[in-house]
Amino acid sequence: MSFFKPSADPVSNKNVARLQALIWVLIYGGLLTLVLGLSMERLDDAIGWSMVVIGGIIAVIGFVLIYVRSRINVGP
């Protein structure tokens, strides 16, 4: 019994597993960067806000990919 069972659909389970891993890396990495930017803002305002914005964008991309993943049809 294997997690990566072959399917007839064009989307493979390996690609879906990679997408799910990428989603969590983007979400957690983006939120971590956002929080570090908030703490960095006390030392340097420009670097802090740029880290907040970049982290927020990365996290939003991860959340959008959750929606994309929900729309992918994977065979039985």
N, C-alpha and C positions, 0 to 999 in steps of 0.2 A: 504494500500500500504506500504509494508515493504521493507527495504533495504536488509534483509537477506531472500530472497525467496528460497524455496527448489529447488534443481536441481537434475537431474538424474546422473550428472557427479560425479566421485570420489572426485573431489576437491570441497570443500564447499566454499561458499562465506564468511563465518566467517574466514576460514583459510586465504583466500586472503586478507581480511581486516586486520588480524593480521600481515600478511607479509608486507603489505603496511605501517602499523604503525612502524614495526621493521625497515623497510628501512629508514624511515625519522629519527628515533631515532639514527640509526647508522651514517647516513650522518651528521646530525647536531652535534651529540656528538663527532664524529671524527674530524670534522672541528674545533669545539670549543677547543678540546684538542690540536690540531695542533697549533692553534693561541696562546693558553696559553703557549705551549711549546716554541714558538718563543719569547714570552715576558719573559719567565723564563730563557731563554738561557743567558740573560745578567747577571743573578745572579749565576747560576751554569750551566756550559756547558754540563755536562754529563746528568743531569736531563732534561734540555731543549731539547737536541737532542733525548733522549729516548721518551719524550712526543710527539715530532714532528713525530717520526717514528710510534709510536703506534697510534696516531691520524690519520695519513695518511693511515695506514693499515685498521683501522676501517672504514674510509670514503670510501676507495676502495671496501671493502666488501659490503657496502651499495649500491654503484654504480653497482656492479656485481649483486646484488639481484634485481636491477631494470631490468636488462636483463633477469634474471630468471623469474621474474613476467611477463614479456612480452611474454614469451613462455608458460605460463600456460593457458590452455583452460578452460574457465568457461562457463557453459551452458548459454542459453538465459535468 
